[in-house]
Amino acid sequence: MKKSPKVVVTRRLPAEIESRLTDLFETELRTDDLHATREQLLTAIADCDVFVPTVTDRIDAEIIAAASPRLKLIANFGAGTDHIDVAAAHKKGIAVSNTPGVLTEDTADLAMALLLAVPRRLVEGDRRLRAGEFKGWSPTHMLGHRVRGGALGIVGMGRIGQALARRAHAFGLDVHYHNRRRIPKGIEDSLGATWHENLDEMLGQVNFVSLHCPSTPDTHHLINADRLKLMRPDSYIVNTARGEIIDEAALATALQAGTISGAGLDVYEDEPSPHPALLNLPNVILAPHIGSATFESRREMGELVLINIRAMMDHHACPNRVLPPGASFQIAS
């Protein structure tokens, strides 16, 4: 009889996923939902066959070096893997998998919700009403900006960027995008999207900017003080990707100075804490990293974790394996 692998999970997962993990494997679950300390990560990875971290866990080369010789798979619960040293894992013969695709529509929904809510000052209005500041309708009260007829610039035209483009088109926005490579013309035409090779050139032409690129050394502070100055005073920026893409101090300064009109953020440089200067600005919506926070998305993410573990057990290729640049594919033995 095939020995069941030991699976260690670093955070609480949806109950049905935890139940299936314990039914299928020898599984060590968290009894609380606190962020794992570095010491806890080092201890956990030293005694397992499969390690299941989340975006809150920094799995660097030192932690991977402490991994058990039995460890064959880091099955990340999440699409992004910038918090994992994939190259170090690959060098040690440890496969890394992720959970792409299943959170696309939900994250695009949130980005679109922020694009609608920020210019119409929806959250600000809610706060004012609850504070007793609403004294009745007025022709000049709570004026914002119209969305329909505006131009949206999408930075990063992968799955989520394209899903947002479809929504934006339905709301009457003219879609522009900046991507490392131009997407195929057929897809571009179906989205009605215009490619800009130069990001700086695009920023000056759009009313709305939505970020959907990965966090890499090249995208760290991609949106900085200089680029914020290129944006129009009536423009808005939304980030549901990674906090490090925006220089939050520069963003706060731009918002205070009126260089741009508003922002909607779901991710932060120093998560879980936004830059302090953002907290009291009325023209910012701050969401608590809920891009994929639907019952459906989290359940499907868990299903992909299970699928990748089963593939590894059966000596098949993990369907969602992530490789470092230039690496060749090998099936773990």
TORZA-412372 format. One record per residue (C-alpha): residue number from 1; residue in three letters; x, y, z. Coordinates in steps of 0.2 Angstrom, whole numbers, m for minus. Layout:
BEGIN
{pt NUM "ala" {X Y Z}}
...
***
This chain:
BEGIN
{pt 1 "met" {0 0 0}}
{pt 2 "lys" {7 17 m5}}
{pt 3 "lys" {12 27 10}}
{pt 4 "ser" {2 43 12}}
{pt 5 "pro" {13 59 11}}
{pt 6 "lys" {14 71 26}}
{pt 7 "val" {6 87 21}}
{pt 8 "val" {9 103 32}}
{pt 9 "val" {m2 118 30}}
{pt 10 "thr" {3 135 36}}
{pt 11 "arg" {m14 144 37}}
{pt 12 "arg" {m32 139 40}}
{pt 13 "leu" {m40 134 24}}
{pt 14 "pro" {m59 132 20}}
{pt 15 "ala" {m66 118 30}}
{pt 16 "glu" {m71 107 16}}
{pt 17 "ile" {m53 108 9}}
{pt 18 "glu" {m45 104 26}}
{pt 19 "ser" {m57 89 28}}
{pt 20 "arg" {m52 82 11}}
{pt 21 "leu" {m33 85 15}}
{pt 22 "thr" {m35 75 31}}
{pt 23 "asp" {m45 62 22}}
{pt 24 "leu" {m32 59 9}}
{pt 25 "phe" {m16 63 17}}
{pt 26 "glu" {m7 63 34}}
{pt 27 "thr" {m10 82 36}}
{pt 28 "glu" {m4 94 49}}
{pt 29 "leu" {m16 109 50}}
{pt 30 "arg" {m15 125 59}}
{pt 31 "thr" {m26 127 74}}
{pt 32 "asp" {m26 146 73}}
{pt 33 "asp" {m26 158 58}}
{pt 34 "leu" {m11 168 64}}
{pt 35 "his" {3 173 52}}
{pt 36 "ala" {17 159 54}}
{pt 37 "thr" {33 165 61}}
{pt 38 "arg" {49 162 53}}
{pt 39 "glu" {53 149 66}}
{pt 40 "gln" {37 140 63}}
{pt 41 "leu" {40 140 45}}
{pt 42 "leu" {58 132 47}}
{pt 43 "thr" {51 119 59}}
{pt 44 "ala" {36 115 48}}
{pt 45 "ile" {46 113 32}}
{pt 46 "ala" {59 102 40}}
{pt 47 "asp" {47 88 43}}
{pt 48 "cys" {35 85 28}}
{pt 49 "asp" {33 78 10}}
{pt 50 "val" {22 92 4}}
{pt 51 "phe" {22 110 11}}
{pt 52 "val" {7 121 8}}
{pt 53 "pro" {11 139 11}}
{pt 54 "thr" {1 155 7}}
{pt 55 "val" {5 173 1}}
{pt 56 "thr" {9 178 19}}
{pt 57 "asp" {23 166 20}}
{pt 58 "arg" {41 171 14}}
{pt 59 "ile" {49 155 8}}
{pt 60 "asp" {66 161 4}}
{pt 61 "ala" {82 151 1}}
{pt 62 "glu" {86 149 19}}
{pt 63 "ile" {70 141 23}}
{pt 64 "ile" {71 130 8}}
{pt 65 "ala" {88 124 13}}
{pt 66 "ala" {80 118 30}}
{pt 67 "ala" {68 108 20}}
{pt 68 "ser" {66 89 24}}
{pt 69 "pro" {75 78 11}}
{pt 70 "arg" {58 70 9}}
{pt 71 "leu" {50 87 3}}
{pt 72 "lys" {45 85 m15}}
{pt 73 "leu" {32 99 m17}}
{pt 74 "ile" {28 116 m11}}
{pt 75 "ala" {10 117 m16}}
{pt 76 "asn" {6 136 m14}}
{pt 77 "phe" {m12 141 m10}}
{pt 78 "gly" {m12 156 m22}}
{pt 79 "ala" {m8 161 m39}}
{pt 80 "gly" {7 172 m36}}
{pt 81 "thr" {24 164 m31}}
{pt 82 "asp" {34 180 m29}}
{pt 83 "his" {35 175 m10}}
{pt 84 "ile" {44 159 m14}}
{pt 85 "asp" {62 157 m20}}
{pt 86 "val" {57 145 m35}}
{pt 87 "ala" {75 144 m41}}
{pt 88 "ala" {81 138 m24}}
{pt 89 "ala" {67 125 m23}}
{pt 90 "his" {71 119 m41}}
{pt 91 "lys" {89 118 m38}}
{pt 92 "lys" {85 107 m23}}
{pt 93 "gly" {73 96 m33}}
{pt 94 "ile" {58 103 m25}}
{pt 95 "ala" {43 106 m37}}
{pt 96 "val" {33 122 m34}}
{pt 97 "ser" {15 123 m39}}
{pt 98 "asn" {2 137 m38}}
{pt 99 "thr" {m17 140 m41}}
{pt 100 "pro" {m19 151 m56}}
{pt 101 "gly" {m35 154 m66}}
{pt 102 "val" {m48 151 m53}}
{pt 103 "leu" {m47 168 m44}}
{pt 104 "thr" {m47 178 m61}}
{pt 105 "glu" {m65 183 m62}}
{pt 106 "asp" {m67 187 m43}}
{pt 107 "thr" {m51 198 m43}}
{pt 108 "ala" {m57 207 m59}}
{pt 109 "asp" {m74 210 m51}}
{pt 110 "leu" {m66 218 m36}}
{pt 111 "ala" {m55 229 m48}}
{pt 112 "met" {m70 234 m57}}
{pt 113 "ala" {m79 238 m41}}
{pt 114 "leu" {m65 249 m36}}
{pt 115 "leu" {m65 258 m53}}
{pt 116 "leu" {m84 262 m50}}
{pt 117 "ala" {m83 266 m32}}
{pt 118 "val" {m68 277 m31}}
{pt 119 "pro" {m73 291 m44}}
{pt 120 "arg" {m91 291 m37}}
{pt 121 "arg" {m85 293 m19}}
{pt 122 "leu" {m96 279 m13}}
{pt 123 "val" {m86 274 3}}
{pt 124 "glu" {m83 292 7}}
{pt 125 "gly" {m102 295 5}}
{pt 126 "asp" {m106 280 16}}
{pt 127 "arg" {m95 287 30}}
{pt 128 "arg" {m102 304 29}}
{pt 129 "leu" {m120 298 30}}
{pt 130 "arg" {m116 287 45}}
{pt 131 "ala" {m108 301 54}}
{pt 132 "gly" {m124 312 52}}
{pt 133 "glu" {m116 323 39}}
{pt 134 "phe" {m129 320 25}}
{pt 135 "lys" {m142 335 26}}
{pt 136 "gly" {m151 331 10}}
{pt 137 "trp" {m148 332 m9}}
{pt 138 "ser" {m139 347 m16}}
{pt 139 "pro" {m134 350 m34}}
{pt 140 "thr" {m116 352 m29}}
{pt 141 "his" {m115 338 m16}}
{pt 142 "met" {m102 324 m17}}
{pt 143 "leu" {m98 327 m35}}
{pt 144 "gly" {m87 314 m43}}
{pt 145 "his" {m82 309 m60}}
{pt 146 "arg" {m91 299 m74}}
{pt 147 "val" {m84 282 m78}}
{pt 148 "arg" {m93 279 m95}}
{pt 149 "gly" {m83 287 m109}}
{pt 150 "gly" {m67 287 m100}}
{pt 151 "ala" {m51 278 m104}}
{pt 152 "leu" {m44 264 m94}}
{pt 153 "gly" {m26 259 m94}}
{pt 154 "ile" {m22 241 m89}}
{pt 155 "val" {m4 237 m83}}
{pt 156 "gly" {m2 219 m86}}
{pt 157 "met" {m13 210 m98}}
{pt 158 "gly" {m14 192 m92}}
{pt 159 "arg" {m29 183 m86}}
{pt 160 "ile" {m35 196 m74}}
{pt 161 "gly" {m31 211 m85}}
{pt 162 "gln" {m41 203 m99}}
{pt 163 "ala" {m55 199 m88}}
{pt 164 "leu" {m56 217 m82}}
{pt 165 "ala" {m55 223 m100}}
{pt 166 "arg" {m71 214 m104}}
{pt 167 "arg" {m80 222 m89}}
{pt 168 "ala" {m73 239 m93}}
{pt 169 "his" {m79 237 m111}}
{pt 170 "ala" {m97 233 m105}}
{pt 171 "phe" {m96 249 m94}}
{pt 172 "gly" {m92 260 m109}}
{pt 173 "leu" {m73 262 m106}}
{pt 174 "asp" {m60 264 m119}}
{pt 175 "val" {m47 250 m115}}
{pt 176 "his" {m28 253 m116}}
{pt 177 "tyr" {m15 242 m110}}
{pt 178 "his" {4 241 m107}}
{pt 179 "asn" {12 223 m107}}
{pt 180 "arg" {29 217 m109}}
{pt 181 "arg" {23 209 m125}}
{pt 182 "arg" {9 213 m136}}
{pt 183 "ile" {m6 201 m134}}
{pt 184 "pro" {m12 192 m150}}
{pt 185 "lys" {m21 203 m162}}
{pt 186 "gly" {m37 192 m161}}
{pt 187 "ile" {m38 194 m142}}
{pt 188 "glu" {m34 212 m143}}
{pt 189 "asp" {m48 215 m156}}
{pt 190 "ser" {m60 205 m146}}
{pt 191 "leu" {m56 216 m131}}
{pt 192 "gly" {m56 232 m141}}
{pt 193 "ala" {m39 236 m133}}
{pt 194 "thr" {m25 247 m138}}
{pt 195 "trp" {m7 242 m134}}
{pt 196 "his" {6 255 m128}}
{pt 197 "glu" {24 249 m128}}
{pt 198 "asn" {28 264 m117}}
{pt 199 "leu" {20 265 m100}}
{pt 200 "asp" {24 283 m98}}
{pt 201 "glu" {15 287 m114}}
{pt 202 "met" {0 278 m109}}
{pt 203 "leu" {m2 285 m91}}
{pt 204 "gly" {m4 303 m98}}
{pt 205 "gln" {m19 297 m110}}
{pt 206 "val" {m30 288 m98}}
{pt 207 "asn" {m43 292 m84}}
{pt 208 "phe" {m41 276 m74}}
{pt 209 "val" {m26 264 m71}}
{pt 210 "ser" {m28 247 m65}}
{pt 211 "leu" {m12 236 m60}}
{pt 212 "his" {m12 218 m64}}
{pt 213 "cys" {7 214 m66}}
{pt 214 "pro" {17 202 m55}}
{pt 215 "ser" {29 208 m42}}
{pt 216 "thr" {47 207 m48}}
{pt 217 "pro" {62 218 m47}}
{pt 218 "asp" {57 226 m63}}
{pt 219 "thr" {40 231 m56}}
{pt 220 "his" {45 236 m39}}
{pt 221 "his" {39 254 m37}}
{pt 222 "leu" {34 254 m55}}
{pt 223 "ile" {21 268 m51}}
{pt 224 "asn" {33 280 m42}}
{pt 225 "ala" {32 299 m40}}
{pt 226 "asp" {38 303 m57}}
{pt 227 "arg" {25 292 m65}}
{pt 228 "leu" {11 299 m54}}
{pt 229 "lys" {16 316 m61}}
{pt 230 "leu" {12 310 m78}}
{pt 231 "met" {m6 305 m74}}
{pt 232 "arg" {m20 317 m76}}
{pt 233 "pro" {m28 327 m61}}
{pt 234 "asp" {m44 318 m65}}
{pt 235 "ser" {m37 301 m65}}
{pt 236 "tyr" {m38 286 m53}}
{pt 237 "ile" {m27 271 m49}}
{pt 238 "val" {m32 254 m43}}
{pt 239 "asn" {m21 240 m37}}
{pt 240 "thr" {m27 222 m34}}
{pt 241 "ala" {m10 215 m39}}
{pt 242 "arg" {4 217 m27}}
{pt 243 "gly" {8 231 m15}}
{pt 244 "glu" {26 234 m20}}
{pt 245 "ile" {21 239 m37}}
{pt 246 "ile" {16 257 m30}}
{pt 247 "asp" {27 268 m20}}
{pt 248 "glu" {14 271 m7}}
{pt 249 "ala" {22 287 1}}
{pt 250 "ala" {23 295 m17}}
{pt 251 "leu" {5 290 m20}}
{pt 252 "ala" {m1 298 m3}}
{pt 253 "thr" {8 314 m8}}
{pt 254 "ala" {0 314 m25}}
{pt 255 "leu" {m17 311 m18}}
{pt 256 "gln" {m14 325 m5}}
{pt 257 "ala" {m8 337 m18}}
{pt 258 "gly" {m22 333 m31}}
{pt 259 "thr" {m10 326 m44}}
{pt 260 "ile" {m23 312 m46}}
{pt 261 "ser" {m41 312 m40}}
{pt 262 "gly" {m41 295 m30}}
{pt 263 "ala" {m36 277 m28}}
{pt 264 "gly" {m43 260 m23}}
{pt 265 "leu" {m31 248 m15}}
{pt 266 "asp" {m32 230 m10}}
{pt 267 "val" {m14 226 m7}}
{pt 268 "tyr" {0 236 2}}
{pt 269 "glu" {19 238 2}}
{pt 270 "asp" {20 233 21}}
{pt 271 "glu" {5 222 22}}
{pt 272 "pro" {m6 222 32}}
{pt 273 "ser" {m2 240 36}}
{pt 274 "pro" {m6 253 23}}
{pt 275 "his" {6 269 23}}
{pt 276 "pro" {m1 279 37}}
{pt 277 "ala" {m3 295 26}}
{pt 278 "leu" {m17 285 17}}
{pt 279 "leu" {m28 281 31}}
{pt 280 "asn" {m36 298 33}}
{pt 281 "leu" {m38 302 15}}
{pt 282 "pro" {m56 303 9}}
{pt 283 "asn" {m52 300 m9}}
{pt 284 "val" {m44 282 m6}}
{pt 285 "ile" {m53 266 m3}}
{pt 286 "leu" {m43 253 7}}
{pt 287 "ala" {m49 235 5}}
{pt 288 "pro" {m41 221 16}}
{pt 289 "his" {m33 210 2}}
{pt 290 "ile" {m50 202 m3}}
{pt 291 "gly" {m47 200 m22}}
{pt 292 "ser" {m50 182 m21}}
{pt 293 "ala" {m60 182 m6}}
{pt 294 "thr" {m76 172 m12}}
{pt 295 "phe" {m81 155 m5}}
{pt 296 "glu" {m80 149 m23}}
{pt 297 "ser" {m63 155 m27}}
{pt 298 "arg" {m55 149 m11}}
{pt 299 "arg" {m63 132 m13}}
{pt 300 "glu" {m57 130 m31}}
{pt 301 "met" {m39 136 m25}}
{pt 302 "gly" {m40 122 m12}}
{pt 303 "glu" {m45 110 m26}}
{pt 304 "leu" {m30 114 m36}}
{pt 305 "val" {m19 111 m21}}
{pt 306 "leu" {m26 94 m20}}
{pt 307 "ile" {m24 90 m38}}
{pt 308 "asn" {m6 95 m38}}
{pt 309 "ile" {m2 84 m23}}
{pt 310 "arg" {m11 69 m31}}
{pt 311 "ala" {m1 72 m47}}
{pt 312 "met" {15 72 m37}}
{pt 313 "met" {10 56 m28}}
{pt 314 "asp" {7 47 m44}}
{pt 315 "his" {23 53 m52}}
{pt 316 "his" {14 64 m64}}
{pt 317 "ala" {18 82 m69}}
{pt 318 "cys" {10 94 m58}}
{pt 319 "pro" {m3 103 m69}}
{pt 320 "asn" {1 120 m61}}
{pt 321 "arg" {20 118 m59}}
{pt 322 "val" {30 135 m58}}
{pt 323 "leu" {48 135 m65}}
{pt 324 "pro" {61 148 m63}}
{pt 325 "pro" {67 157 m79}}
{pt 326 "gly" {77 145 m91}}
{pt 327 "ala" {74 129 m80}}
{pt 328 "ser" {69 113 m89}}
{pt 329 "phe" {55 102 m83}}
{pt 330 "gln" {57 86 m74}}
{pt 331 "ile" {45 75 m65}}
{pt 332 "ala" {49 72 m47}}
{pt 333 "ser" {53 54 m43}}
***
